[in-house]
Structure formats: structure tokens, C-alpha cells
């Protein structure tokens, strides 16, 4: 489900795909009609914190257009690779090379520091760099693409006009929608309206 800028898909790399304006990955022109989630640095900042890549208390400087472009580019490459796996198709070699290159970089270091109340909390050590955060997402994508267990749980939402991806960890693996409250509810409402129209027509 959506929590601000964060879609809980079961994988941070899939959460990034959900920020696409189409709900179907970067560059798609059709979908659920949601607004682009990473329109600027402020949007990217919200997603980074919401997805847990940057702890709440970590200071973030200006996230410029170069950061936005880099995350959108990674989103497009990951989308291409994951959907190829879902369709049992050959991956785009260029996308694979770029994701591998991003994943090869060192992710941000984590430190445990005491907050004002004396509790240990997480902070990123050594500053926040775009390449390190990209590496975290790219590594997650590599782990997903090479994990047969998770790939077997990969699903595309069956909601009308929605193509968000998620891992189906439900009991019996029968989950059909990215969100029961959103896409699932829309389908239930549409089904009710169809039944009502059928009953009215039958009574006419």
C-alpha cells in the first residue's frame, strides 16, 4: 500500500518502480494515472526516507536534478529487467550492465548513535552520496533477479490500468492486487455496479 511516497512491495527496488507516473515503470504512457513520484529533489527525498534508505534523522543536503535523473534512469533499467523476468524474456543487456555497475559501488555505511533520549538509532556515516544510495537499490535489484524464491513470488497487479509489481507473500499466494484498499476496492465497486446494471436490465 502507499505510505506517502512509499509503496510496500516487499522489495525496495520494486518500491522505486512504483514511483513511476504510470504505475508501470519509467517511460510507460498508460497506467493507473498516478502522478510522477520523483518530480524533483523534494520528491526523491520523501521516497528515500519513506523507503528506509535514509534514516529520518539523517541530514540531507540539496538533491539536485542530477540525483533525480540518476534515480529515474535506474528505475527504468530495473523495470526493464524485472518485467523481462516476469515474462520469461531475455534481459536488455544495456540495462543489465548499468544496474550491475551501480550495484558494484559501496552502499552507505550505517552507524548506531544515541538520540536525545539515550536510545540507539541509525544514521548514515560519512555523508550521503547519490552513488551510494543508487548502489543500495541496484544491489536489491540484483538480489531479486538472482533469487529464484523471490522471483516465484513476483506478481503484476491485476487492477484495471495498474501494472505495479510486488512480491506475493500472502497465504496461499493468491494476492491479485498491489493494494486491496485501492485496486482491489475499485474492482469490487466495478463488479457491484455491473451486477446492479444486470439486475435493473433483467427487471425492465
NORGIGI-V685251 format. One record per run of one state. SS is the DSSP state (a for helix, b for strand, c for the rest). FROM is the first residue (numbers start at 1). TO is the last residue. If there is no record, write none. Layout:
SS|FROM|TO, SS|FROM|TO
This chain:
c|1|1, b|2|3, c|4|5, b|6|7, c|8|11, a|12|17, c|18|40, a|41|50, c|51|64, a|65|86, c|87|92, a|93|103, c|104|108, b|109|114, c|115|119, b|120|125, c|126|129, a|130|145, c|146|147, a|148|151, c|152|153, b|154|156, c|157|164, b|165|167, c|168|170, a|171|173, c|174|179, a|180|203, c|204|204
